[in-house]
Structure formats: structure tokens, C-alpha cells
Amino acid sequence: MDSDNLLKQLLMIGVSTTTLVADKVREVSDQWVREGRIDPEQASVFVNDLMQQLKSEQGNLEEQMQRQLRKTLQDLGVPRQSEMDELRGRLDRLERQLRDLENKRW
């Protein structure tokens, strides 16, 4: 499982969702202006405030998703990259030692 790729896909879904929400908010605020419920300046402030809040929450969501993904991978027993690198280094050393021993025998 490529955790970076999965995380990127999840983040892209989040960005797409945020974009859809922003479009709908603008649509609703435009409708409210046409219906006379709010004036254009109030609509602009409403949309800007909501978009700012969405952007802030999106950053928090990204951090939460990263933490949850790392936890899930850990729970599944998927090793971290640093652990894989350490194991590769140990394997390389053992292979060198084995070659050295084989060369000494001949």
C-alpha cells in the first residue's frame, strides 16, 4: 500500500469537497441577495468568513487524516519507511559478511 498516494487521494477529495461547498455557498448567497434577504455586502462578508473557516478546518482535517492514516498503518503492522531502511541496511551488512565468509573458504 502506497500511503503517500492514498493520502494525496484523500486530500484531493477534501479539496474537491471544499470547492463544491464554496460553490454552493456562493450560489445560496447570490440567491439570498436576489430574494432581498441580505444585501450584497453582507453576502460577500458571509461567503468570505465561511471560506476562511473552511480553509482553516481543511488544514486541521489534513493533519487529522495524516495522523489517522499513520495509526491505521501501524495497527495493520505496516512498517515505517525508516524501519524499512534500517532493515535494508542490516540485510546489506549480512550479505557482505556472508560473501566475505564464502570468499575466505575458497
C-alpha positions as CSV (number, residue, x, y, z in Angstrom):
1,M,0.0,0.0,0.0
2,D,1.4,3.4,-1.0
3,S,0.4,5.5,1.9
4,D,1.6,8.8,0.3
5,N,-0.5,8.1,-2.7
6,L,-3.5,7.2,-0.6
7,L,-3.1,10.4,1.5
8,K,-2.8,12.5,-1.6
9,Q,-6.0,11.0,-3.0
10,L,-7.8,11.6,0.3
11,L,-6.6,15.2,0.4
12,M,-7.7,15.8,-3.2
13,I,-11.2,14.5,-2.2
14,G,-11.1,17.0,0.6
15,V,-10.1,19.9,-1.7
16,S,-12.8,18.9,-4.2
17,T,-15.4,18.8,-1.4
18,T,-14.3,22.2,-0.2
19,T,-14.6,23.6,-3.7
20,L,-18.1,22.1,-4.1
21,V,-19.2,23.6,-0.7
22,A,-17.7,27.0,-1.7
23,D,-19.7,27.0,-5.0
24,K,-22.9,26.1,-3.2
25,V,-22.3,28.8,-0.6
26,R,-21.8,31.4,-3.3
27,E,-24.9,30.1,-5.1
28,V,-27.1,30.4,-2.0
29,S,-25.7,33.8,-1.0
30,D,-26.5,35.0,-4.6
31,Q,-30.0,33.7,-4.3
32,W,-30.5,35.4,-0.9
33,V,-29.3,38.7,-2.5
34,R,-31.8,38.2,-5.4
35,E,-34.6,37.5,-2.9
36,G,-33.7,40.5,-0.8
37,R,-32.9,38.5,2.3
38,I,-29.4,40.1,2.6
39,D,-27.6,42.9,0.8
40,P,-24.6,42.2,-1.5
41,E,-22.1,43.3,1.1
42,Q,-23.5,41.0,3.8
43,A,-23.4,38.2,1.2
44,S,-19.7,38.9,0.5
45,V,-18.8,39.0,4.2
46,F,-20.8,35.8,4.8
47,V,-19.0,34.0,1.9
48,N,-15.6,35.3,2.9
49,D,-16.0,34.3,6.5
50,L,-17.2,30.9,5.7
51,M,-14.4,30.3,3.2
52,Q,-11.8,31.4,5.7
53,Q,-13.3,28.9,8.2
54,L,-13.4,26.1,5.6
55,K,-9.7,26.7,4.8
56,S,-8.8,26.6,8.4
57,E,-10.7,23.5,9.1
58,Q,-9.3,21.9,5.9
59,G,-5.8,22.3,7.3
60,N,-6.9,20.6,10.6
61,L,-8.6,17.9,8.6
62,E,-5.4,17.2,6.7
63,E,-3.4,16.8,9.9
64,Q,-6.1,14.5,11.4
65,M,-6.2,12.4,8.3
66,Q,-2.4,12.0,8.3
67,R,-2.4,11.0,12.0
68,Q,-5.2,8.6,11.4
69,L,-3.6,7.0,8.4
70,R,-0.3,6.6,10.2
71,K,-2.1,5.0,13.1
72,T,-4.1,2.7,10.8
73,L,-0.9,1.6,9.0
74,Q,0.8,1.0,12.3
75,D,-2.2,-1.0,13.6
76,L,-2.0,-3.1,10.4
77,G,1.7,-3.8,11.1
78,V,2.9,-1.9,8.0
79,P,6.5,-0.8,8.7
80,R,7.5,2.8,8.5
81,Q,10.0,3.9,5.9
82,S,12.7,4.4,8.5
83,E,12.2,0.8,9.7
84,M,12.4,-0.5,6.1
85,D,15.6,1.5,5.5
86,E,17.1,0.1,8.7
87,L,16.2,-3.5,7.7
88,R,17.7,-2.9,4.2
89,G,21.0,-1.7,5.8
90,R,21.1,-4.8,8.1
91,L,20.4,-7.1,5.1
92,D,23.2,-5.4,3.1
93,R,25.7,-5.9,6.0
94,L,24.7,-9.6,6.4
95,E,25.1,-10.2,2.7
96,R,28.6,-8.6,2.8
97,Q,29.5,-10.8,5.8
98,L,28.2,-13.9,4.0
99,R,30.2,-13.1,0.9
100,D,33.3,-12.4,3.0
101,L,32.9,-15.8,4.7
102,E,32.4,-17.6,1.4
103,N,35.5,-15.9,-0.1
104,K,37.6,-16.9,2.9
105,R,36.5,-20.5,2.5
106,W,37.9,-20.6,-1.1
